[in-house]
Amino acid sequence: MCQVEVKNVSVHYGNVCALNGVNLKIKKGDFLGIIGPNGGGKTTLLKVILGLTKPSSGKVIKKNGTTISYVPQFSSFSRGFPIKVLDVILMGRLKKGINFFHRYSKEDIEKADYIMEKLQISKFRDRQIGQLSGGQLQKVLIARALAVEPNILLLDEPTASLDTNSKTEIYQLLKSINKDVTVVLVSHDIGTISSYVKSIACINQSLFYHGKTELSRESIEKTYGCPIDLVAHGFPHRVLRKHEENGND
Ligand SMILES: Nc1ncnc2c1ncn2[C@@H]1O[C@H](COP(=O)(O)OP(=O)(O)OP(=O)(O)O)[C@@H](O)[C@H]1O
């Protein structure tokens, strides 16, 4: 069953074409990895799905009752802000923005505690977020997104600048979350994500491929516009030869 359908979507920022005629169906229960080069339009695609960016043409159709939640890159989240882990997670329970007199219900706090327990971060409940490691903060941001009780979770590079162990932990966590929630993940980590996700979409303005994780070297090279070598761990890919615009490489 399709929860979200991106239909012939193009997005232009002034003269820049970020997406060009993209068609993509997100099925219930999928764990979709979105890959593509820098500036290829991956974040724009997430923003269009969230309704934060309006397509220049085309549309996004969401099945009734679909709730989408978003986990930003933790590096873009200000750690200097003096706020406790519990309070960050409770932000996910705010339905209509912050009201100065807002008080969270007992149910909201129970829900936040339940999620912290599930993600094994209860020990950080009363800690300031500035005192967390990158991996711990990423889990807190995932917990905040889960507090919304979404049926689709979108994540933008959740493992960027994490060490290998923290990366593995986050991917394992997402795999377990995927038992109940559809997960869509933007990543540069092609080699690693392909062993966790159920399907892959390759984006570089246009959608070059969407399907099983056993994607061919040809699909990847078409997406990246240059020959690349897949590396299972560490760097996501290595450029083999210089790409020339006329394709005579
Ligand atoms: N608000 C904006 N105003 C103008 N141009 C933008 C804006 N947001 C993105 N772009 C441009 O649109 C293109 C796609 O950007 P986007 O951030 O979606 O790519 P991305 O695949 O997520 O890149 P990265 O992997 O580097 O994060 C880029 O050329 C970028 O410079």
The ligand as an ORCA input file, in Angstrom:
! r2SCAN-3c Opt
* xyz 0 1
  N      16.819     27.490     -0.330
  C      17.540     27.351     -1.424
  N      17.739     28.401     -2.250
  C      18.463     28.267     -3.395
  N      19.010     27.097     -3.802
  C      18.832     26.035     -3.007
  C      18.095     26.097     -1.778
  N      18.087     24.861     -1.215
  C      18.802     24.072     -2.043
  N      19.252     24.752     -3.118
  C      20.014     24.211     -4.250
  O      19.272     23.135     -4.781
  C      20.120     22.041     -5.139
  C      19.714     20.788     -4.353
  O      20.027     21.004     -2.967
  P      19.696     19.903     -1.849
  O      20.092     20.481     -0.537
  O      18.303     19.437     -2.012
  O      20.694     18.738     -2.274
  P      21.229     17.478     -1.447
  O      21.213     16.322     -2.404
  O      20.472     17.322     -0.192
  O      22.735     17.924     -1.171
  P      23.784     17.457     -0.019
  O      24.053     15.997     -0.231
  O      24.993     18.286     -0.349
  O      23.183     17.775      1.325
  C      21.530     22.524     -4.850
  O      22.079     23.015     -6.043
  C      21.358     23.628     -3.832
  O      22.383     24.598     -3.920
*
